Amino acid sequence: NQIMKHSLKYFVTGSSGVPNIPEFMGVLVFNGIQAGYCDSNNMTLKPKQDWAKKILQTSPEQKEWYDHMCFKEQPNFFKNMISHLKQFTKSVHVLQRIGGCERDENTGELTGLVHFGYNGEDFLEFNLETLTWIALKPEADLIRQEWDADRTDFGQIFSSYVPIQFLHLFLPSVSLVQKTPSSPVSCHATGFYPDRAVMFWRKDGEELHDGVDPGEILPNNDETFQMSVDLNVSSFTPEEWSRYDCAFQLSDGEDNIITSLNKTVIRTNWVENITKGERKSFDSFCLLGLWILVIVVFECFILFLFAPKAGSK
């Protein structure tokens, strides 16, 4: 089986005494792509991808959560941490944290990490197997003891990088397309994210394999994806159409979008082309008829001119 993994990481920095940079900055990276950014100077969430903008637009609870983390919870947490660390160093203070998780879609396994750095050196690390902190510098040992003794603090740290929903799924718009009456009907889905979906035709609820041409998943310009699957309908009777439908399915195994095979919803331009062709044929027929009429009238006129006059010999 193809291994499908998705990763989500937060790169967060708090500082004190460092000129020309915000005291707090956060970057969200999904599958290696920067998805969002925030800092204490602008106080505004900045989605970096169209699909990330869509999350904030369509999910108020997500926006509220990120607003809370970016502009209240995490800045306060980092400020308190740096205040504690000032007893060890007196000038510049830069505290960094990488928090993230990775999900294997084949097994459902979720792994994660939380790692702190201080002034460019490793500082604290969380062991997800033992659920304990590891001090990587002597200055971190007191914090390690406090956090190991108080699991509430651990919960705050862990919640800071595990989002409300690990993957926010975008369902596509699905349409049926046919080029000509004899062409296959294509079930086309676009605008879904991430690229871990399947789509197939069904007959009476059972997946079809004969007469089906599956397409590959292709990227859109906005970081979402599209795919198509064709069905040969040339031998179908009108009564058979209602037995078929197209199913778009995410990797969780549940049918999310079902589209029935229905002639009235198929997007096509062949009807318009036929209409244009019929109009063209009709116009040609009218021109031909007019031309014949002109010839007949002309011949009648010639016969009238040269016909023998009454009383002539």
PEJOJO-V131057 format. One line per field, one symbol per residue. phi: phi as a letter, one per 20 degrees, with the letter a starting at -180 (. if undefined). psi: psi as a letter, one per 20 degrees, with the letter a starting at -180 (. if undefined). burial: I if it has 9 or more other C-alpha atoms within 8 Angstrom, else O. Layout:
BEGIN
phi=???
psi=???
burial=???
END
This chain:
BEGIN
phi=.fedcccccddccdbbndfmcffbbccdcdlndfdabbbfeelbfcfdcfffffgffdcgffffffgfffdcgfgfffffffgffffecddeccdccdcabcceffdmfddbbccdcclncgcbbdefeelcedeecgfefffgfffffdfffgffffffcefgcfceedeeedbdcbfcgeefededdbnebeecccbbecclndfecfmdcfdefdeefdmecbbcbecfdfefegffgfedbddeceffndfdcdcffbffdfebdffffffffffffffffffffffffffffffffffffdfgffned
psi=qppoqpqpqpoppqrpjoqjqqhpqpppppkjpphrqqrighkppnpiqhhhhhghhinhhgggghggghjfggggghghghhhiiihqiepoopqppprqppohhijppqrqppqqpljqqgqqpoigilqqppiqhiihggggghhhniggghgggiiiorgpgpopoqrppqpppgrhiqqppoppqjqpamlqqpqqqpkippqhpjpnqrrpqqrikjarqqqpqpojhjpqhhhhiiqrppppriijpphppoqophijppqjhghhgghghhgggghgggghgggggggggghgghhgjqpqpiq.
burial=OOOOOIIIIIIIIIIIOIOOOIIIIIIIIIOOOIIIIIIIOOOOIOIIIIIIIOIIOOOOOIIOIIIIIIIIIIIOOIIOOIOOIIOOOOOIIIIIIIIIIIIIIOOOOOOIIIIIIIOOOIIIIIIOOOOOIIIIIOOIIOOIOOIIOOOOOIOOOIOIIIOOOOOOOOOOOIIIIIIOOOIIIIIIIIIIIIOOIOIIIIIOOOOIOOOIOOOOIOOIOOIIIIIIIIIIIOOOOOOOIIOIIIIIIIIOOOIIOIIOIOOOOIOIOIOOOOOOOOOOOOOOOOOOOOOOOOOOOOOOOOOOOOOOOOOOO
END
